[in-house]
Amino acid sequence: MNTVIFEGIGVAMTTPFRNDVIDYGAFRNHIEYLIENDAQALIINGTTGESPTLRAEEIRELLRVGVETVDGRVPVIAGTGTNSTSASIELTKYAEKIGADAIMLITPYYNKSNQRGLVRHFTAIADNTELPAVLYNVPGRTGMTIEPETVRELSAHRNIVALKDAVGDLEYTREVLALTENQDFVLYSGNDDNMHDFVKLGGKGLISVVGNIIPGELQDVYERIQNGDASAQDRFNRVMPMISAVQVDVNPIPVKAMTAELGYGNNELRLPLIPLENDALDEVIETLRQFREGTLV
């Protein structure tokens, strides 16, 4: 198995709504935009896609439409992890059946687990599929973390090939990289704002929020870092205002305003998420406008 699913920028896609119904036309158009603008992989039904608010049948249809639309042009990583092992296995089997290229498995939330339980949870899912699995560690969302030693243990599984590291602490990243350096295992950042330093440490890319808008600019930064180009830091600094703009409120509230501005659905979220208030909305859209015009400083 080729364990490097992608290198560079994977986009954690938003789910467009129109009158509280998934707008599949906007979803397909957004996929085309992302592929045309150098996204290296698409992650569907993740945090940015408002997965906790999607009904089971919506998730399946969203994945099906996504795989069909992409049609093998870039890898599709299906978010199939939940806090129920059996439900995660069921959705993973569906993702494999429809032709997804990989799965992403979040740490169990609310019921949580201990580290031994995490090993059994992730192993049970990985044992029930031939798809490569990306572990997703985001303690700020789930209330628990995958300890570095646990990552090392799980990395020995033939189907567990990567970690999306959204811890936001590069010391954690360094420790995991050191513990897994002899495994065929890679790390992707889950934090847009640390991409440059993360890749310099040895990460293989970023699973990005702001990539919904500027995947090509981020891919350019990644390739410059990999090529040892001294301009990489300056290029990254240029996109930082956009990264800051998508962090002014809970993800995906700000980026949803931007995708709507580009024409991919309404600026519509499902409760408990609500759109930005007018002043914040105006600032986010103005940042986007200036970035696209090349006048952002």
C-alpha positions in Angstrom: 0.0 0.0 0.0 1.2 3.5 -0.9 0.8 5.1 2.5 1.3 8.7 1.5 -2.3 9.5 0.5 -1.3 13.0 -0.7 1.4 15.6 -0.2 0.6 19.3 0.3 -2.9 20.7 0.7 -5.9 18.6 1.5 -9.1 20.7 1.9 -11.5 20.0 4.7 -14.6 20.9 2.7 -17.5 22.9 3.8 -21.0 21.5 3.3 -23.1 24.1 1.5 -26.7 24.5 2.5 -29.7 26.3 0.9 -32.8 26.6 3.1 -31.4 23.9 5.4 -30.9 21.4 2.6 -27.5 20.4 1.3 -26.9 22.2 -2.0 -25.4 19.5 -4.1 -25.0 21.8 -7.1 -22.9 24.2 -5.1 -21.0 21.2 -3.6 -20.1 19.9 -7.0 -19.1 23.3 -8.3 -16.9 23.8 -5.2 -15.2 20.5 -5.9 -14.4 21.6 -9.4 -13.0 24.9 -8.1 -10.8 23.1 -5.6 -9.4 20.6 -8.1 -8.8 23.4 -10.7 -6.9 25.3 -8.1 -4.5 22.6 -7.1 -6.0 21.0 -4.1 -4.3 17.6 -3.6 -7.0 15.9 -1.7 -10.6 16.5 -0.5 -11.8 15.6 3.0 -15.6 15.3 3.1 -17.7 15.1 6.3 -15.2 16.5 8.7 -15.4 19.2 11.3 -15.5 22.0 8.6 -18.3 20.1 6.9 -20.4 20.4 10.0 -20.5 16.6 10.3 -22.2 16.6 13.8 -25.3 18.2 12.3 -25.6 15.9 9.2 -28.2 13.1 9.3 -26.9 9.6 8.5 -28.6 9.6 5.0 -27.1 13.0 4.2 -23.6 11.9 5.1 -23.9 8.9 2.8 -25.2 11.0 -0.1 -22.6 13.7 0.5 -19.8 11.1 0.3 -21.4 9.4 -2.7 -21.8 12.7 -4.7 -18.3 13.7 -3.7 -16.6 10.5 -4.9 -18.7 10.5 -8.1 -17.8 14.2 -8.9 -14.1 13.9 -8.1 -14.0 10.8 -10.3 -10.5 9.8 -9.3 -8.8 13.1 -10.0 -7.6 13.6 -6.4 -8.0 11.4 -3.3 -11.2 11.6 -1.4 -10.8 11.1 2.3 -14.2 10.3 4.0 -14.8 11.4 7.5 -16.1 8.1 8.9 -15.1 8.3 12.6 -17.6 8.8 15.4 -17.7 8.1 19.1 -19.3 4.7 18.3 -17.0 2.1 17.1 -19.7 0.0 15.4 -21.2 3.1 13.7 -17.7 4.1 12.5 -17.2 0.6 11.0 -20.5 0.7 9.2 -19.9 4.1 7.7 -16.3 3.1 6.8 -17.6 0.0 4.9 -20.0 2.3 3.0 -17.2 4.7 2.1 -15.1 1.8 0.8 -18.0 0.5 -1.2 -18.6 3.8 -3.0 -14.9 4.2 -3.9 -13.5 6.6 -1.3 -9.7 6.6 -1.3 -9.1 6.8 2.5 -10.9 7.5 5.7 -10.4 9.9 8.6 -11.1 8.8 12.1 -11.6 11.3 14.9 -11.0 10.5 18.5 -14.2 9.5 20.3 -15.9 12.6 21.8 -18.2 12.9 24.9 -17.9 9.3 26.0 -14.1 9.7 25.3 -11.9 6.8 26.2 -8.6 5.9 27.7 -5.5 5.2 25.6 -6.0 1.4 25.6 -9.6 2.0 24.4 -8.3 4.2 21.6 -6.1 1.5 20.4 -8.9 -1.0 20.3 -11.3 1.5 18.8 -9.1 2.5 15.9 -7.8 -1.0 15.4 -11.3 -2.4 15.1 -12.2 0.1 12.4 -8.9 -0.4 10.5 -9.4 -4.2 10.7 -12.7 -3.9 8.9 -11.5 -2.1 5.8 -8.7 -2.1 3.2 -8.8 1.7 3.0 -5.9 3.7 4.5 -6.9 5.5 7.7 -5.9 8.9 8.9 -6.2 9.4 12.7 -7.5 12.8 13.7 -6.3 14.3 17.0 -8.1 17.5 17.9 -8.3 17.6 21.7 -9.8 21.1 21.6 -12.9 19.6 20.1 -13.1 16.2 21.6 -11.7 16.6 25.1 -9.0 14.0 24.7 -5.8 13.4 22.9 -3.9 10.5 21.3 -0.7 10.3 23.2 2.5 10.0 21.2 3.1 6.4 22.4 -0.4 5.5 21.3 0.2 6.9 17.9 3.4 4.9 17.7 1.5 1.7 18.6 -1.3 2.4 16.1 1.2 3.3 13.3 2.2 -0.4 13.2 -1.2 -1.3 11.8 -1.0 -1.8 8.0 -4.0 0.4 7.3 -3.3 3.2 9.8 -1.0 5.4 7.7 -1.2 9.0 8.9 -2.2 11.5 11.6 -4.0 14.8 11.3 -2.3 16.7 14.1 -4.6 19.5 15.2 -3.1 19.7 18.7 -1.4 23.0 17.9 1.7 22.2 19.9 4.8 21.5 17.8 6.5 19.7 20.7 3.8 17.1 20.3 4.5 17.0 16.6 8.2 16.5 17.2 7.6 13.7 19.6 5.3 11.8 17.3 7.6 12.3 14.3 10.5 10.9 16.4 8.5 7.9 17.6 7.2 7.0 14.1 10.3 7.7 12.1 10.9 4.0 11.4 7.3 3.4 10.4 5.7 4.1 7.0 3.6 6.8 8.6 3.1 10.5 7.8 1.7 13.6 9.6 -0.5 16.3 8.3 -1.1 19.5 10.2 -4.7 20.3 11.1 -3.9 23.9 11.9 -3.6 26.4 9.1 -1.5 28.8 11.1 1.4 26.4 11.8 1.7 25.0 8.3 5.1 26.5 7.5 6.8 25.3 10.7 5.0 21.9 10.7 6.2 21.1 7.2 9.7 22.2 8.0 9.7 19.7 10.8 8.8 16.9 8.4 5.1 17.0 8.0 3.7 16.0 4.6 1.2 18.8 4.3 -1.9 20.4 5.7 -5.6 19.5 6.0 -6.8 23.0 5.6 -9.8 25.2 6.4 -8.8 28.3 4.4 -7.9 25.9 1.6 -11.6 26.0 0.7 -10.7 29.4 -0.7 -7.0 29.4 -1.6 -5.8 25.9 -2.1 -3.3 26.9 -4.8 -1.6 29.5 -2.8 -1.1 27.1 0.1 0.1 24.3 -2.3 2.6 26.8 -3.6 3.9 27.4 -0.1 4.2 23.7 0.5 6.2 23.1 -2.7 8.5 26.0 -1.9 9.3 24.6 1.5 10.0 21.2 0.0 12.3 22.7 -2.6 14.2 24.6 0.0 13.1 27.9 -1.5 13.8 30.8 0.8 10.7 32.7 -0.4 8.4 30.1 1.3 8.2 32.0 4.6 7.3 35.3 2.8 4.6 33.5 0.7 3.2 32.0 3.8 3.2 35.4 5.5 1.1 36.7 2.6 -1.7 34.2 3.2 -1.7 34.7 7.0 -4.3 37.4 6.9 -6.7 34.9 5.2 -5.8 32.3 7.9 -6.5 34.9 10.6 -9.8 35.7 9.0 -11.1 32.1 9.1 -10.2 32.1 12.8 -12.2 35.0 14.0 -15.0 32.7 15.2 -15.6 29.0 15.6 -14.8 27.0 12.5 -16.5 26.8 10.0 -18.5 30.0 10.7 -16.0 32.4 9.0 -15.0 30.2 6.1 -18.6 29.5 5.3 -19.1 33.3 4.8 -16.2 33.2 2.3 -17.4 30.1 0.4 -20.8 31.8 0.1 -19.1 34.9 -1.3 -17.5 32.7 -3.9 -20.9 31.3 -4.8 -20.8 27.9 -3.2 -24.1 27.9 -1.2 -25.6 30.4 1.1 -23.9 31.8 4.2 -25.9 29.3 6.1 -25.0 27.0 9.0 -26.9 24.6 11.1 -27.6 25.3 14.8 -25.8 25.5 17.1 -23.6 27.4 14.7 -24.8 30.8 13.5 -23.4 33.2 10.9 -21.1 36.0 11.8 -22.6 39.3 13.0 -22.5 42.1 10.4 -19.3 43.9 11.5 -17.3 40.7 11.6 -18.8 39.5 8.4 -17.9 42.7 6.6 -14.3 42.4 7.8 -14.0 38.8 6.7 -15.4 39.6 3.2 -13.2 42.7 2.9 -10.1 40.5 3.7 -11.2 38.1 1.0 -11.8 40.9 -1.5 -8.4 42.5 -0.9 -6.6 39.2 -1.1 -8.2 38.4 -4.4 -7.4 41.9 -5.7 -3.8 41.7 -4.5 -4.2 44.7 -2.3 -4.0 43.0 1.1 -1.1 44.1 3.2 
